[in-house]
Amino acid sequence: MNKSLRWKLVLAFVLVFLAGAACGFFGALHAHYFFTRMDPGVMAQHMKQRLRVELKLTPEQMQQISPIIDRAASQLKTKREQTMRDVHEIFEQTHREMQPFLTSEQRAKLEEVEKRHRRLLHRHGFMPPGPPPPPDD
């Protein structure tokens, strides 16, 4: 294999890698928005529009199913919030159980990790409504 062909292959692999990374990044951004930031009204509207187009629903059918979809979107939001609370409680319990086995330095570091995690969850709308956690000093 000559030098020119080798560089072309390396360049092709690098370009394919970068294209995959870009697709993954933008796909993750889209999924994050779609699954985490959507309030029930927007989610319900999206569901209605997709069903209307894919099932070719009549205006009368749309009127009949709208309350059902609104209720489902509200239930999904409630379930997502409850799941996040449950996950948070599991982590809190796990950290409490770990405390006796950690040094004082490790406990302090774990507390920093917990604070950072709470701020991140709150900022991204995963924490239930309430005051945001205090900022680090």
C-alpha positions as CSV (number, residue, x, y, z in Angstrom):
1,M,0.0,0.0,0.0
2,N,1.5,3.3,-1.0
3,K,1.7,6.4,1.3
4,S,-1.0,8.3,-0.5
5,L,-3.6,5.5,-0.2
6,R,-2.7,5.0,3.4
7,W,-3.4,8.7,4.2
8,K,-6.7,8.6,2.2
9,L,-7.8,5.6,4.3
10,V,-6.9,7.2,7.6
11,L,-8.7,10.4,6.5
12,A,-11.8,8.4,5.5
13,F,-11.9,6.6,8.9
14,V,-11.5,9.9,10.7
15,L,-14.3,11.5,8.7
16,V,-16.6,8.5,9.4
17,F,-15.8,8.7,13.1
18,L,-16.5,12.4,13.2
19,A,-19.8,12.0,11.3
20,G,-20.8,9.3,13.8
21,A,-19.9,11.4,16.7
22,A,-21.8,14.4,15.4
23,C,-24.9,12.2,14.7
24,G,-24.7,10.8,18.2
25,F,-24.3,14.2,19.8
26,F,-27.2,15.8,18.0
27,G,-29.3,12.6,18.4
28,A,-28.7,12.7,22.2
29,L,-29.6,16.4,22.3
30,H,-32.9,15.7,20.5
31,A,-33.7,12.8,22.7
32,H,-32.8,14.8,25.8
33,Y,-35.2,17.6,24.8
34,F,-38.0,15.2,23.7
35,F,-37.9,13.0,26.8
36,T,-37.0,15.3,29.6
37,R,-38.1,18.8,28.8
38,M,-41.5,18.2,27.4
39,D,-44.4,19.4,29.5
40,P,-47.7,17.5,29.3
41,G,-49.3,20.0,27.0
42,V,-46.5,19.8,24.5
43,M,-46.3,16.1,24.8
44,A,-50.0,15.7,24.3
45,Q,-49.9,18.0,21.3
46,H,-47.1,16.0,19.7
47,M,-48.9,12.7,20.4
48,K,-52.2,14.0,18.9
49,Q,-50.4,15.3,15.8
50,R,-48.6,12.0,15.2
51,L,-51.8,10.0,15.6
52,R,-53.8,12.3,13.4
53,V,-51.3,12.0,10.6
54,E,-50.5,8.3,10.9
55,L,-54.0,7.1,11.5
56,K,-55.7,9.7,9.3
57,L,-58.1,10.7,12.1
58,T,-61.1,12.8,11.4
59,P,-61.7,16.0,13.3
60,E,-64.5,14.2,15.2
61,Q,-62.1,11.4,16.2
62,M,-59.5,13.9,17.3
63,Q,-62.1,15.6,19.5
64,Q,-63.0,12.2,21.0
65,I,-59.5,11.1,21.7
66,S,-58.0,14.4,22.9
67,P,-59.1,14.0,26.5
68,I,-57.6,10.5,26.6
69,I,-54.3,11.7,25.3
70,D,-54.3,14.7,27.6
71,R,-54.8,12.4,30.6
72,A,-52.1,10.0,29.4
73,A,-49.6,12.9,29.0
74,S,-50.4,14.0,32.5
75,Q,-50.0,10.5,33.9
76,L,-46.7,10.1,32.1
77,K,-45.4,13.3,33.6
78,T,-46.5,12.2,37.1
79,K,-44.9,8.8,36.6
80,R,-41.6,10.4,35.4
81,E,-41.5,12.6,38.4
82,Q,-42.2,9.7,40.8
83,T,-39.6,7.6,39.2
84,M,-37.0,10.4,39.6
85,R,-37.9,10.8,43.3
86,D,-37.6,7.0,43.7
87,V,-34.2,6.9,42.0
88,H,-33.0,9.9,44.2
89,E,-34.2,8.1,47.4
90,I,-32.3,4.9,46.4
91,F,-29.1,6.9,45.9
92,E,-29.7,8.7,49.3
93,Q,-30.2,5.4,51.0
94,T,-27.1,3.9,49.3
95,H,-25.0,6.8,50.4
96,R,-26.3,6.6,54.0
97,E,-25.4,2.9,54.1
98,M,-21.9,3.6,52.7
99,Q,-21.1,6.3,55.4
100,P,-19.7,3.9,58.1
101,F,-17.2,2.5,55.6
102,L,-15.8,5.8,54.4
103,T,-13.1,8.0,55.8
104,S,-14.0,11.6,56.8
105,E,-12.3,12.8,53.6
106,Q,-14.3,10.4,51.5
107,R,-17.5,11.5,53.3
108,A,-16.8,15.1,52.5
109,K,-16.1,14.2,48.9
110,L,-19.3,12.2,48.7
111,E,-21.3,15.2,50.0
112,E,-19.8,17.3,47.3
113,V,-20.8,14.8,44.7
114,E,-24.3,14.7,46.1
115,K,-24.6,18.5,46.0
116,R,-23.4,18.6,42.4
117,H,-25.8,15.9,41.5
118,R,-28.8,17.6,43.1
119,R,-28.0,20.9,41.3
120,L,-27.7,19.1,38.0
121,L,-31.0,17.3,38.5
122,H,-32.7,20.5,39.5
123,R,-31.3,22.5,36.6
124,H,-32.4,19.9,34.1
125,G,-35.9,19.7,35.5
126,F,-35.6,16.2,37.0
127,M,-36.1,17.1,40.6
128,P,-39.6,17.6,41.8
129,P,-40.9,21.1,42.3
130,G,-39.4,23.0,45.2
131,P,-36.6,25.3,46.1
132,P,-33.3,24.7,44.3
133,P,-30.5,23.3,46.4
134,P,-28.1,25.9,47.8
135,P,-25.0,26.8,45.7
136,D,-21.6,25.7,46.8
137,D,-19.7,28.3,48.8
